[in-house]
Amino acid sequence: MKTLSALVTGLNRILFVIAAAIIFAVVPMLLYEVVARYVFDAPTVWAMEASTLVFGPHFMLAGPYLLHLRGHVSVDILSDRVSGVPRRMLEIFTFSVIAIFAAVFAKVSWPLAMNAYMLGETSFSAWNPPIWWVKFIVPFAFAMLFAQALVELFAAPSRASNEEARP
């Protein structure tokens, strides 16, 4: 089980690093657009749309590893005030809800991605790039979030026990 957990977390860490690197593609695109528009009075038809197509995967691919890092916004009014078994139960409940949510979204988004691929879906803009490939990132990212939530769910009891043992 530890090997599978390490594999899932490791893969999500790689995706996180890729997502972090993706942001470096957005900045030059938008800089080029600003210079082209305001310096040369020649706006592009692609820069804003391309940055949006890159920005979506940036957020989706970072999510699963952020769950491992506890980097998502959370309301910890209750969880910070409890310890021991109640805290363990709260973590188990939380990761169960996240896993169910992610599984449902992965299942629902897969047929939409397949349909976009079958139709060769494009953005229908002036630039009109293919966007079907972006739609596959949604079920993939939610499947990885589901896997990471399961890893965290199974690690929650031992993590809580280790925290209780520390002075």
N, C-alpha and C positions, 0 to 999 in steps of 0.2 A: 504493500500500500504506500509506503514511503517513496518508493521508486516512481510510482505513478503520480504521486503528489508533486515530487520534484520535477518530473517531466512536464506536467501541466503548468506549474508555476514558472519553470524555465522557458517554456514556449511563450507564455504570456509576457515574460520579461523581454524576450526578443521582439515580440510584437510592440511592446511599449517603447523600446528603443527605436524601432522603425517609425512608430508614430511620432516620437519626438523629433526624429530627423526630417519627417515630412514637412514640418512647420518651416524648415529652412527653404523649401521650395515655394511656399506661399509668399514670403517676404519679397524675393526678387520679382515674382509675377506682379504683385501689387505696386512695387516700386517702378517697374517698367511701365505699367498702366498710368501711373501718376505723371511720370516724366513725358510719356507719349501724349497724354491728354493736355497737360498744362504748359509744357515747354514747346512742343511741336504741333499742338492743336490737331492731333491725329489719334483719337482714342481707338483702342483695340476692340474687337468684338469677342475676344476670347478670354482676356485676363480675369475679369470678375467671375465668370463662370468656371474657369479652370481652378481658381483659388477656392471656390465653393466645393468643387468636386474633390479637391485635395483635403480640404478642411474636414469634411464628413468622416473619411477614414481615419483622420488624425484623432478625432474624439472616440470613435467606435473601437479602434484597436487599443487605445490606452486604458479603456475601462476595466477589463479583467484584471490586469496587474495592479491597478489602483485599488481594487477590492482587497488584494493581498496586502498592499501597503497601508490600508485603512485611509486612503486618500480622498474618498468620496465625502461629500458633505453629509454629516450625520447629526441627528438630534440626540445628544447624549445626556439629557436631563435625568433619565431614569438609570441608564447603564452605568454612569459614573457614581451613583449612590448605592449600588448593590455590589455584592461580592459573593464568592462561593457558588453554591448551587443555583441561586436565583440568576446570577450573572451568566453562568454557563447555560442555563435554560433560555435566557434572553438571546444569547449569541446563536444557539441552535435554532431558535425560532426565526431570527433575522436571516441567517444564511439559508434556511429552508424557504423562506418567502422569496429571497433573491433567486434561488435556484429554480423555483416554480415559475417566477416571472420571466427569467431568461429562457427557460425551456419553451414556454408558450410563445414568446416572441421569435425564437429561432424556428419553431414549427410553423408559425403563421407567415413569417417572412420568406421562407424557402420557396413556396410556390410562386410568390410574387417575383422573386429573383429569377426563377426558371422561366416564367412567362416573359419577363423583360429580355432574357437571353433569346428565347424562341422568336420573339418579335424583332430582335435587333434594335431594341429601344434606343432612341436618341433624345436629345433635350428639346428638340423643336425650336431652337433659338436660331439667331443669325449664323452662329458658328456651327451649331448642330452636331456636337461630338456624341459618340456612343456613350451611353450611361449605364447600360445593363451590367457592366462589370462592377460598378459601384454598389449596385443592389445586392451582389453576392457577399459584400463585406458585412451587411447587416445580419444575416443568419449565422455567418461564420463568427462574428464578434459575440453574438448572443450565445452561441454554442460554447465558445471559450469562456464567457462569463458564467455559464451554467457549470462548466467543468471546474472553474476556480471556486465557485460558491460551494460545490461539493467538497473540494479539497479543504476549504476553510471550515465547512460544517463538520467534517470528520476530525479536523485538528482542534476544534473548539474545546472539547472536554479535556484533552491533555494540556492545552494552552492555559486554560483556567486553573487546572491543578498546579501547573508550574508557577503561575502567578501567585497562588495562595502560599506556596512553599517559600517564596522569597521573603526575607525579613523587611 
